[in-house]
Every structure is written in structure tokens, then in C-alpha cells.
């Protein structure tokens, strides 16, 4: 059964009129007009957070838009890798570790792991330790790629520190020089966000810097 990681009614859907047209098309194409392949494209603008929801005048509003001048950050990887999408919010996955609801390490075979942080709660060091924990459990040698969502409530300097921390763990600590690592991808706790279908095979083309689904998520 395919499930979806993406916007909710209150956060991401009710703000449609304030977000770019490509976002509406993304929702329609992915959920209502399925095709054999689907290529993700970076959005031109993004925002984080909303005006106070307690004020009715702020219904459907967003905080100021920012230009997406950086796009996705391709930290390492070459050629084409493919795997099935799986992931979510770092804080939630950390809460599940050690419980019967967390996946066995074998589950991560042939997966493309995507991770993102919640608002204002996850430091660079926290994420470094989380990625290191995945490495210690053998997950980094099993997955086909690592995608990191645009970090919420991070300055430009902190985003660079995050990139440095992730690559230092993956490449330097665990000697994984071939795993594709892409950060600042349009999903997570910023808007607009991609809808990511869990379990759908996805292709990471490092040479052409493309991310695309290679099977439909809706039949």
C-alpha cells in the first residue's frame, strides 16, 4: 500500500493561493493524473512558518516568500541509483527507535532514505548524531541514496554546517564515497513541499542532477 509524505490540510494545502502555480500542478499531477514517470523540479520560491493561526485574518496566509537561489545541493554521488522511497521527520523516527514500530536494518536494503527536521528543534549536532546512528546500525551501506529536506529555521551558515556534518559522517566516518547525498530538497517543514510516495521506485541521476519517480503511485 502506497502512503504519502507531504503537506497537510492546515499546513501546505490551505495556503495554495499564496504559493506558486507549479505547486498546485505538482499535487494534481502526482495524485490525480498519474503517469509511468514523474520528475521533481525545484520550486522558485519558498517560505517557512505561518502568521498566528489564532487570528482569523491569517487564514491561508504564509510568512514572506524567499527566492530559491540555491536549489538542491548535490554533495556527492555519480551515475544513476534507484531505490524505493522511505523516510520522514528525523524527530519522529528517533522516537520510534527501539520500539516495535521501527524497521529492521534489512528493511533499508534498496531504499532511498529521505529525512527532514521539524521547526526550531533540531540542531546540526543532533542531525550529525542521527546520521551516525544510522551508520552504526548498517543503514548507510544498504540505502541507495540519502535525501535531506530544506532545513527549517536554519541560517545560511547553519545550512552549510549541516552539509559539512552530513558529508563528514557519510564519507569520512563510514568511508561511503559513492552514496548519493542531496540536501536542501523541497520537502519537510517549509512550503511548498513535495509529495513523496512511500515505497515507489525513484531514480537519482547524479550526472544530470535529476530526481524522478519511475513508476506510478496511483493506479
C-alpha positions as CSV (number, residue, x, y, z in Angstrom):
1,X,0.0,0.0,0.0
2,X,1.4,3.4,-1.0
3,X,1.3,6.2,1.6
4,X,2.3,9.8,1.1
5,X,4.6,12.1,2.9
6,X,3.8,15.7,2.2
7,X,1.5,18.7,3.0
8,X,-1.4,18.6,5.4
9,X,-4.7,20.5,5.1
10,X,-3.7,23.2,7.6
11,X,-0.1,23.4,6.6
12,X,0.5,23.4,2.9
13,X,-3.0,22.9,1.4
14,X,-4.9,25.8,2.8
15,X,-2.1,28.1,1.6
16,X,-2.3,27.1,-2.1
17,X,-3.5,30.5,-3.2
18,X,-0.3,32.1,-1.8
19,X,2.1,29.5,-3.3
20,X,3.4,29.2,-6.8
21,X,1.3,27.6,-9.6
22,X,3.8,24.7,-10.1
23,X,2.9,23.5,-6.6
24,X,-0.8,23.1,-7.5
25,X,0.2,21.3,-10.7
26,X,2.5,19.0,-8.7
27,X,-0.4,18.0,-6.4
28,X,-2.7,17.4,-9.3
29,X,-0.2,15.5,-11.4
30,X,1.0,13.3,-8.7
31,X,-2.3,12.4,-7.1
32,X,-4.9,12.7,-9.9
33,X,-3.0,12.4,-13.2
34,X,-0.6,9.5,-12.6
35,X,2.0,8.6,-15.3
36,X,4.7,6.0,-15.6
37,X,7.4,8.5,-14.6
38,X,7.4,11.8,-12.7
39,X,10.3,14.2,-12.4
40,X,10.6,16.6,-9.4
41,X,11.6,20.2,-10.1
42,X,12.9,22.7,-7.5
43,X,10.4,25.4,-6.7
44,X,11.4,29.0,-7.5
45,X,10.4,30.3,-4.0
46,X,9.9,29.0,-0.5
47,X,8.7,30.1,2.9
48,X,8.8,28.8,6.5
49,X,6.1,29.2,9.1
50,X,2.8,31.0,9.2
51,X,1.3,34.1,10.8
52,X,-0.6,33.4,14.0
53,X,-3.4,30.9,13.2
54,X,-5.4,32.3,16.2
55,X,-6.1,35.4,14.1
56,X,-8.9,34.6,11.5
57,X,-7.3,37.3,9.2
58,X,-4.3,35.0,8.8
59,X,-6.3,32.0,7.4
60,X,-4.4,30.6,4.5
61,X,-1.5,33.1,4.8
62,X,2.2,32.4,4.8
63,X,5.3,34.2,6.0
64,X,7.3,36.1,3.5
65,X,8.5,34.2,0.4
66,X,12.2,33.8,-0.3
67,X,13.8,33.2,-3.6
68,X,15.2,29.7,-4.1
69,X,18.6,30.8,-5.4
70,X,20.5,27.7,-4.3
71,X,18.3,24.8,-5.5
72,X,19.3,21.3,-4.4
73,X,22.8,20.7,-3.1
74,X,24.4,17.6,-4.6
75,X,27.1,16.8,-2.0
76,X,28.4,13.6,-3.6
77,X,27.4,10.7,-5.9
78,X,27.8,9.9,-9.5
79,X,25.9,7.9,-12.1
80,X,22.3,6.7,-11.6
81,X,21.0,5.0,-8.5
82,X,17.4,3.8,-7.8
83,X,15.5,2.6,-4.8
84,X,12.2,2.7,-3.1
85,X,11.4,5.9,-1.2
86,X,11.2,5.8,2.6
87,X,11.7,8.3,5.4
88,X,10.2,11.1,7.3
89,X,10.7,13.6,10.1
90,X,14.0,13.0,12.0
91,X,12.5,13.6,15.4
92,X,9.6,11.2,14.8
93,X,11.9,8.4,13.5
94,X,14.2,8.9,16.5
95,X,11.2,8.5,18.9
96,X,10.4,5.2,17.1
97,X,13.9,3.7,17.5
98,X,14.0,0.8,19.9
99,X,10.2,0.2,19.6
100,X,8.4,-2.5,17.7
101,X,7.4,0.1,15.2
102,X,10.9,0.9,13.9
103,X,12.1,-1.0,10.9
104,X,14.7,-3.8,11.0
105,X,18.0,-2.9,9.3
106,X,17.3,-5.3,6.4
107,X,14.3,-3.1,5.6
108,X,16.7,-0.4,4.4
109,X,18.0,-2.6,1.6
110,X,17.3,-0.9,-1.8
111,X,15.7,2.2,-0.1
112,X,16.2,5.9,-0.9
113,X,16.1,7.4,2.6
114,X,14.7,10.9,3.0
115,X,14.9,12.9,6.2
116,X,13.8,16.4,7.4
117,X,13.7,18.3,10.6
118,X,10.8,19.9,12.5
119,X,10.7,23.6,13.2
120,X,13.3,25.1,15.6
121,X,14.1,21.9,17.4
122,X,16.9,20.0,15.7
123,X,20.5,21.3,15.8
124,X,23.2,20.4,13.4
125,X,24.9,18.3,16.0
126,X,21.6,16.4,16.6
127,X,21.3,15.5,12.9
128,X,25.0,14.6,12.8
129,X,24.4,12.1,15.6
130,X,21.3,10.7,14.0
131,X,23.1,10.1,10.7
132,X,26.0,8.5,12.7
133,X,23.4,6.3,14.5
134,X,22.1,5.1,11.1
135,X,25.7,4.3,10.0
136,X,26.3,2.3,13.2
137,X,23.2,0.2,12.5
138,X,24.4,-0.5,9.0
139,X,21.8,1.5,7.2
140,X,24.1,3.8,5.2
141,X,25.7,0.8,3.5
142,X,22.2,-0.6,2.5
143,X,20.4,2.5,1.1
144,X,20.8,3.7,-2.4
145,X,20.7,7.5,-1.7
146,X,20.2,10.0,1.1
147,X,17.9,13.0,0.6
148,X,17.7,15.8,3.2
149,X,14.8,18.3,3.1
150,X,15.3,22.0,3.3
151,X,16.3,22.7,6.9
152,X,13.6,24.6,8.8
153,X,14.7,27.7,10.9
154,X,18.4,27.4,9.7
155,X,20.5,30.3,8.7
156,X,22.6,30.1,5.5
157,X,25.7,29.4,7.7
158,X,23.9,26.6,9.6
159,X,22.8,25.0,6.3
160,X,26.4,24.9,5.3
161,X,27.4,23.5,8.6
162,X,24.7,20.8,8.2
163,X,26.0,19.9,4.8
164,X,29.5,19.6,6.2
165,X,28.3,17.5,9.1
166,X,26.3,15.1,6.9
167,X,29.1,14.5,4.4
168,X,31.7,14.2,7.2
169,X,29.7,11.3,8.7
170,X,28.8,9.5,5.4
171,X,32.1,10.0,3.6
172,X,34.7,10.4,6.3
173,X,33.5,8.3,9.2
174,X,31.9,5.5,7.3
175,X,34.0,5.7,4.2
176,X,31.0,5.7,1.9
177,X,32.2,7.8,-1.1
178,X,29.6,6.6,-3.6
179,X,26.3,7.1,-1.8
180,X,24.4,10.0,-3.4
181,X,23.7,12.7,-0.8
182,X,21.4,15.6,-1.8
183,X,20.3,18.3,0.6
184,X,18.1,21.4,0.6
185,X,15.4,19.4,-1.3
186,X,11.9,20.8,-1.4
187,X,10.2,18.7,1.3
188,X,9.7,18.9,5.0
189,X,8.6,21.8,7.2
190,X,8.8,24.6,4.6
191,X,6.4,25.4,1.8
192,X,5.8,24.4,-0.9
193,X,6.8,20.8,-0.3
194,X,6.9,17.8,-2.5
195,X,4.6,14.9,-2.0
196,X,6.8,11.8,-1.6
197,X,5.1,8.4,-2.2
198,X,6.5,5.8,0.2
199,X,7.6,2.6,-1.5
200,X,7.7,3.9,-5.0
201,X,10.8,3.3,-7.0
202,X,12.8,6.5,-7.6
203,X,15.8,7.3,-9.7
204,X,18.6,9.6,-8.6
205,X,20.6,10.8,-11.6
206,X,23.7,12.5,-10.1
207,X,25.3,13.3,-13.5
208,X,22.2,15.2,-14.7
209,X,21.1,16.2,-11.2
210,X,17.6,14.8,-11.6
211,X,15.2,13.1,-9.2
212,X,12.3,11.2,-10.7
213,X,9.7,8.5,-9.9
214,X,10.0,5.6,-12.3
215,X,6.6,4.0,-11.6
216,X,3.2,5.5,-10.8
217,X,2.0,5.8,-7.2
218,X,-1.7,5.8,-8.2
219,X,-3.2,3.1,-10.4
